Every structure is written in C-alpha cells, then in structure tokens.
Amino acid sequence: MAARIRKSDTIEVLSGRDRGKRGTVERVIPRERRVVVEGINIRKRHTRARRPGAPQGIIEFPAPLHISNVAVVCEPCDRPVRVGFRFLADGSKVRFCRRCDEVIAPVEARPRGAAQSDDAEAEA
C-alpha cells in the first residue's frame, strides 16, 4: 500500500484534543497505521533514573496519532486535503492534492522485497 502520509509532511489534526493544530510528521508506523507528529499529542511519563545519568522526573514526549485523525496540508491550498496517486508521463508515481490537483511529492519506487536500508544489505 502506498503511503498517503509520509515523514516530514505537514499535517493538520482533524479530531481530538489537538484538533486544528499543525505539525510535521516525525515518524510513520505503517503496521499500526499511526504517525508521530512534532509538538502534537504530548504525553507525560513519570520516570525514575534506572542507572546513573539516565533521565528522571516528568518527561514529555509526542504519542502516536491514528492516521484517520490527520490530513496532509497542501502547500498551494494551505488546507487539509485528501491525497490521491497518479502516474506521470515518465512513469513515476506521485501524490497529488484532490482539491487543487497539484503534485504533493514524488513517491520513491522500491521493488518488493528490497532491503529497507544499506545496513541490512551489509549484514547479509
């Protein structure tokens, strides 16, 4: 399945406590269909130092949001939009805004079964 929301996309929260806020996607968790957004859905964890030098006290961190609760913000529209996919004349697959029909960003093609990173190839 192609990724409608990708790392470093600007998104807007559609529902919940942070509704209407915008942020940048830090991490996408495709298996759980969730995204972590910078400065959105901040949670607090009360921790003890488990070893010398480890963080302790109240630590704030962004918790994941379900992708159904966020929408990509199209730069030309400056509004949250639905994302579609199309193939260009050169055969590349791109995301586009369903509202203004502008291309959002290219999707890098990777063959199925290809390694995620160079580290995986080095270990094999």
N, C-alpha and C positions, 0 to 999 in steps of 0.2 A: 504494500500500500504506500502510495506517495505521501510525503509529509506536507500537510497544509500549513502547519506551523513549524517553523524551524528556529534554531538557535540564532540569536541576535535580531530576530524580528521584533518590531514594536507592536505590542498588543494592547487591547483595552479589555478590562474586566466587564462582563455582561451581567453577572449576578453575584450576590453575596455581599458581605460586609464592605468589600473594596470596590463595589460597583462604580464604574465611571473612571477609575484610575487607569493610567497608562504606565507601561514599563517595558523593559527589554527582556526577552527570554534568555535566561542563563543556561538552562538545561532542559532537554526534552526527554521524557521517559515513555517511549512508544509502547512498551509492553503493558504499562498501566494506563496509557492514554492520558498522561499528565504532563504539565510543564511547570518549571520553577521560574518565577519572574522576579527580577530585581526590585526590591522595595515593596512588594505586594504580598499579602497573606503572611505577615510577620508573626511568628510564634516565639514564645519564650520557654527556655528549658533551664530548669534549676539543676546545676551540676556541682559535684564535689570534685576536687582535684584527685585523680586516681594515681598520679605519680608527681614528683616534684617538677614544677614548671608547666604542668597541664592547666588549661583554663578552668576557672572555677567561678561560681556565682551565677548570675542570671545571664544567659547567653541568648541573644535574639538571632533568629535565622528565618529565611523565607521557606515556607512549606509549599509543597506542590499543589497546583490547581488542576481540576479536570479540564480537558481541552474544550468541552462543551460550554464552559463558562467564560471563555475568552474568544476574542476575534482579532484577526490581523488588521492593523491600521494601514490603509493605503495612503502613501505619501501625497499623490496628486489630489485625492478626495479629502484627505485628513479626517476620515471617518472609519469606524469599524466596518469591515466588509466581508462578504463570503469570498472564498478563493476557489478558482477553477483551474483546470490544466488544459494546455493545448500544445500541439507540436508546431514549431516554426517551419519555414520553408527548408532550412538546412537540416531538419530532422531532430533538433534539440527540443526537449520537453521543458516548458516554462509554466510558472504560476501566473495567473492574471486576476485582476480585480473584476468581479462580476458587475460592479456598479459603473465604473468608467472604462472598462475594457483595456486598461493599461497593464503591461507586464510588470510583475512584482519583483521577481528574482529568478534566475535560472536554477534548475534542479540538476545537480551533478549526477550523471549517469554512472552507476556502478553495477557490473554484472552480478547476477545472483551467485551467492556462494563465495564472493570475493572477500578478502580479508578486510577487516574494519580499519586497521592501521598498519604501518610499516613494522611495528613491533611484533605483531602476530606472524608476519612473514619471516622475521629474523629468528623467531623461536622455532619455527618448523624446519 
